[in-house]
Amino acid sequence: MTEMKIEKWREMTRTDLERKLVELRDTLLKTQVKVQTKQVENTAQLSATRRDIARILTLLKYPEQLATVTEKTAVPAAAAKSADKPAVKAKKTTGKK
C-alpha cells in the first residue's frame, strides 16, 4: 500500500475525504486481523495506514480549528487590561530550613 501525497488530499472534497477515511479504517481493521492471524509479513502497513488516517482527520478538522483560532485572537477588554499589569514576582527564598 502506498501513501497518498498530502497535496492530493488537500485537493479532494470533504465527502471524498470522508469516503477515503472509511476505506482506510476498513483497511486498518483487515490488516490488524491479518497481523493477529500471522497472515501478513509487512507490519509497516499498520503504521502507514494509521498515519494516513491521522492526516485525513487533520485535514477534516483544520477548517474548524481555523475558525476557533480567529475567535480566540479577539481579546476581550478585561483580558486586555490584565495584559498591561506586571507579572507577579516570585517569592524570595531563604537558605534556612
NORGINOR-V183356 format. One record per residue. N is the residue number from 1. PHI is phi in degrees with one decimal (NA if undefined). Layout:
BEGIN
n->[N	N]
phi->[PHI	PHI]
END
This chain:
BEGIN
n->[1	2	3	4	5	6	7	8	9	10	11	12	13	14	15	16	17	18	19	20	21	22	23	24	25	26	27	28	29	30	31	32	33	34	35	36	37	38	39	40	41	42	43	44	45	46	47	48	49	50	51	52	53	54	55	56	57	58	59	60	61	62	63	64	65	66	67	68	69	70	71	72	73	74	75	76	77	78	79	80	81	82	83	84	85	86	87	88	89	90	91	92	93	94	95	96	97]
phi->[NA	-105.3	-81.2	-76.9	-72.5	-62.2	-63.4	-65.4	-67.9	-65.5	-80.7	-75.4	-78.8	-61.1	-66.8	-64.6	-64.4	-65.7	-63.9	-63.7	-62.8	-62.3	-63.3	-67.8	-65.6	-65.1	-61.4	-61.0	-61.8	-63.4	-66.9	-62.2	-64.9	-64.6	-65.8	-65.2	-94.9	60.3	-101.8	-122.4	-96.4	-97.0	-76.1	-67.4	-60.6	-60.7	-64.0	-63.6	-67.7	-61.2	-64.0	-63.3	-62.0	-62.8	-62.5	-65.6	-60.9	-64.6	-63.8	-70.1	-87.0	-54.8	-60.1	-67.8	-66.2	-62.7	-66.0	-66.5	-65.1	-67.4	-69.4	-74.5	-75.8	-73.3	-89.7	-65.9	-60.6	-63.7	-69.9	-66.2	-65.7	-68.6	-70.3	-77.2	-74.0	-70.1	-68.3	-70.9	-77.5	-74.8	-71.3	-79.9	-111.8	-103.4	-75.4	-78.1	-107.8]
END
